[in-house]
Amino acid sequence: MFQAIWIVVAGLVIGLIAKAIVPGRQSIPLWLTVLLGIIGALIGNFIAAAIGVRHTGGFDWIRHILQVGVAVALVAIVAPMWMSRRSTRPM
């Protein structure tokens, strides 16, 4: 149970950092920000494990940079798609 809460909190933090880095306004809901942050964290962990930097002595800077980087890419891709989807829906 605690691990699930930690995943959501980490997804929120990573997603909010990603939204702050991507230029312009991203009108995506908070739940989507958290979801993109969680996905970014999981993919970033996978990449870090693949290149051998997932567990290092001290703070895992490279792993966290990869997590945020993937989340930034996801926000940059998904935010415009979300906005175009919202603007083309009939009222």
C-alpha positions in Angstrom: 0.0 0.0 0.0 2.7 2.4 1.0 4.6 1.8 -2.3 1.5 2.7 -4.3 1.2 6.0 -2.5 4.9 6.6 -3.0 4.5 6.0 -6.8 1.6 8.5 -7.0 3.5 11.1 -5.0 6.7 10.6 -7.2 4.5 10.8 -10.3 3.0 14.0 -9.1 6.4 15.6 -8.4 8.0 14.4 -11.6 4.9 15.4 -13.7 4.8 18.9 -12.2 8.6 19.4 -12.8 8.0 18.2 -16.4 5.1 20.7 -16.9 7.3 23.5 -15.5 10.2 22.7 -17.9 8.0 22.4 -21.1 7.6 25.9 -22.5 4.2 27.4 -23.0 1.0 26.6 -21.2 -0.1 22.9 -20.8 -3.8 22.7 -20.1 -3.8 19.1 -19.0 -5.6 18.0 -15.9 -3.7 17.0 -12.7 -4.6 13.3 -13.1 -2.9 13.3 -16.5 0.1 15.1 -15.1 0.5 12.5 -12.4 0.0 9.7 -15.0 2.6 11.1 -17.3 5.0 11.5 -14.3 4.5 7.9 -13.3 5.0 6.6 -16.8 8.1 8.9 -17.2 9.5 7.5 -13.9 9.0 3.9 -15.0 10.5 4.4 -18.4 13.4 6.4 -16.9 14.1 3.6 -14.4 14.1 1.1 -17.2 16.6 3.2 -19.2 18.7 3.7 -16.1 18.8 -0.1 -15.5 19.6 -0.8 -19.1 22.7 1.5 -19.1 23.7 0.4 -15.6 23.1 3.6 -13.5 19.9 2.7 -11.7 21.6 2.0 -8.3 24.7 4.1 -7.6 26.3 5.2 -4.4 24.6 8.2 -3.0 21.8 10.1 -4.8 20.9 8.7 -8.2 21.1 11.9 -10.2 21.3 10.2 -13.6 18.3 8.1 -12.9 16.2 11.1 -11.8 17.3 13.2 -14.8 16.3 10.3 -17.1 12.9 10.1 -15.3 12.2 13.8 -15.6 13.5 13.9 -19.2 11.1 11.1 -20.3 8.3 12.9 -18.5 9.1 16.2 -20.2 9.0 14.4 -23.6 5.6 12.9 -22.7 4.2 16.2 -21.6 5.5 17.9 -24.7 3.8 15.2 -26.9 0.6 14.7 -24.9 -0.4 18.3 -24.0 -0.9 19.5 -27.6 -2.9 16.3 -28.3 -5.0 16.8 -25.3 -5.7 20.5 -26.3 -6.6 19.5 -29.9 -8.9 16.8 -28.6 -10.6 19.2 -26.3 -11.1 21.9 -29.0 -12.5 19.5 -31.7 -15.1 17.9 -29.4 -18.7 19.0 -30.3 -20.5 20.8 -27.5 
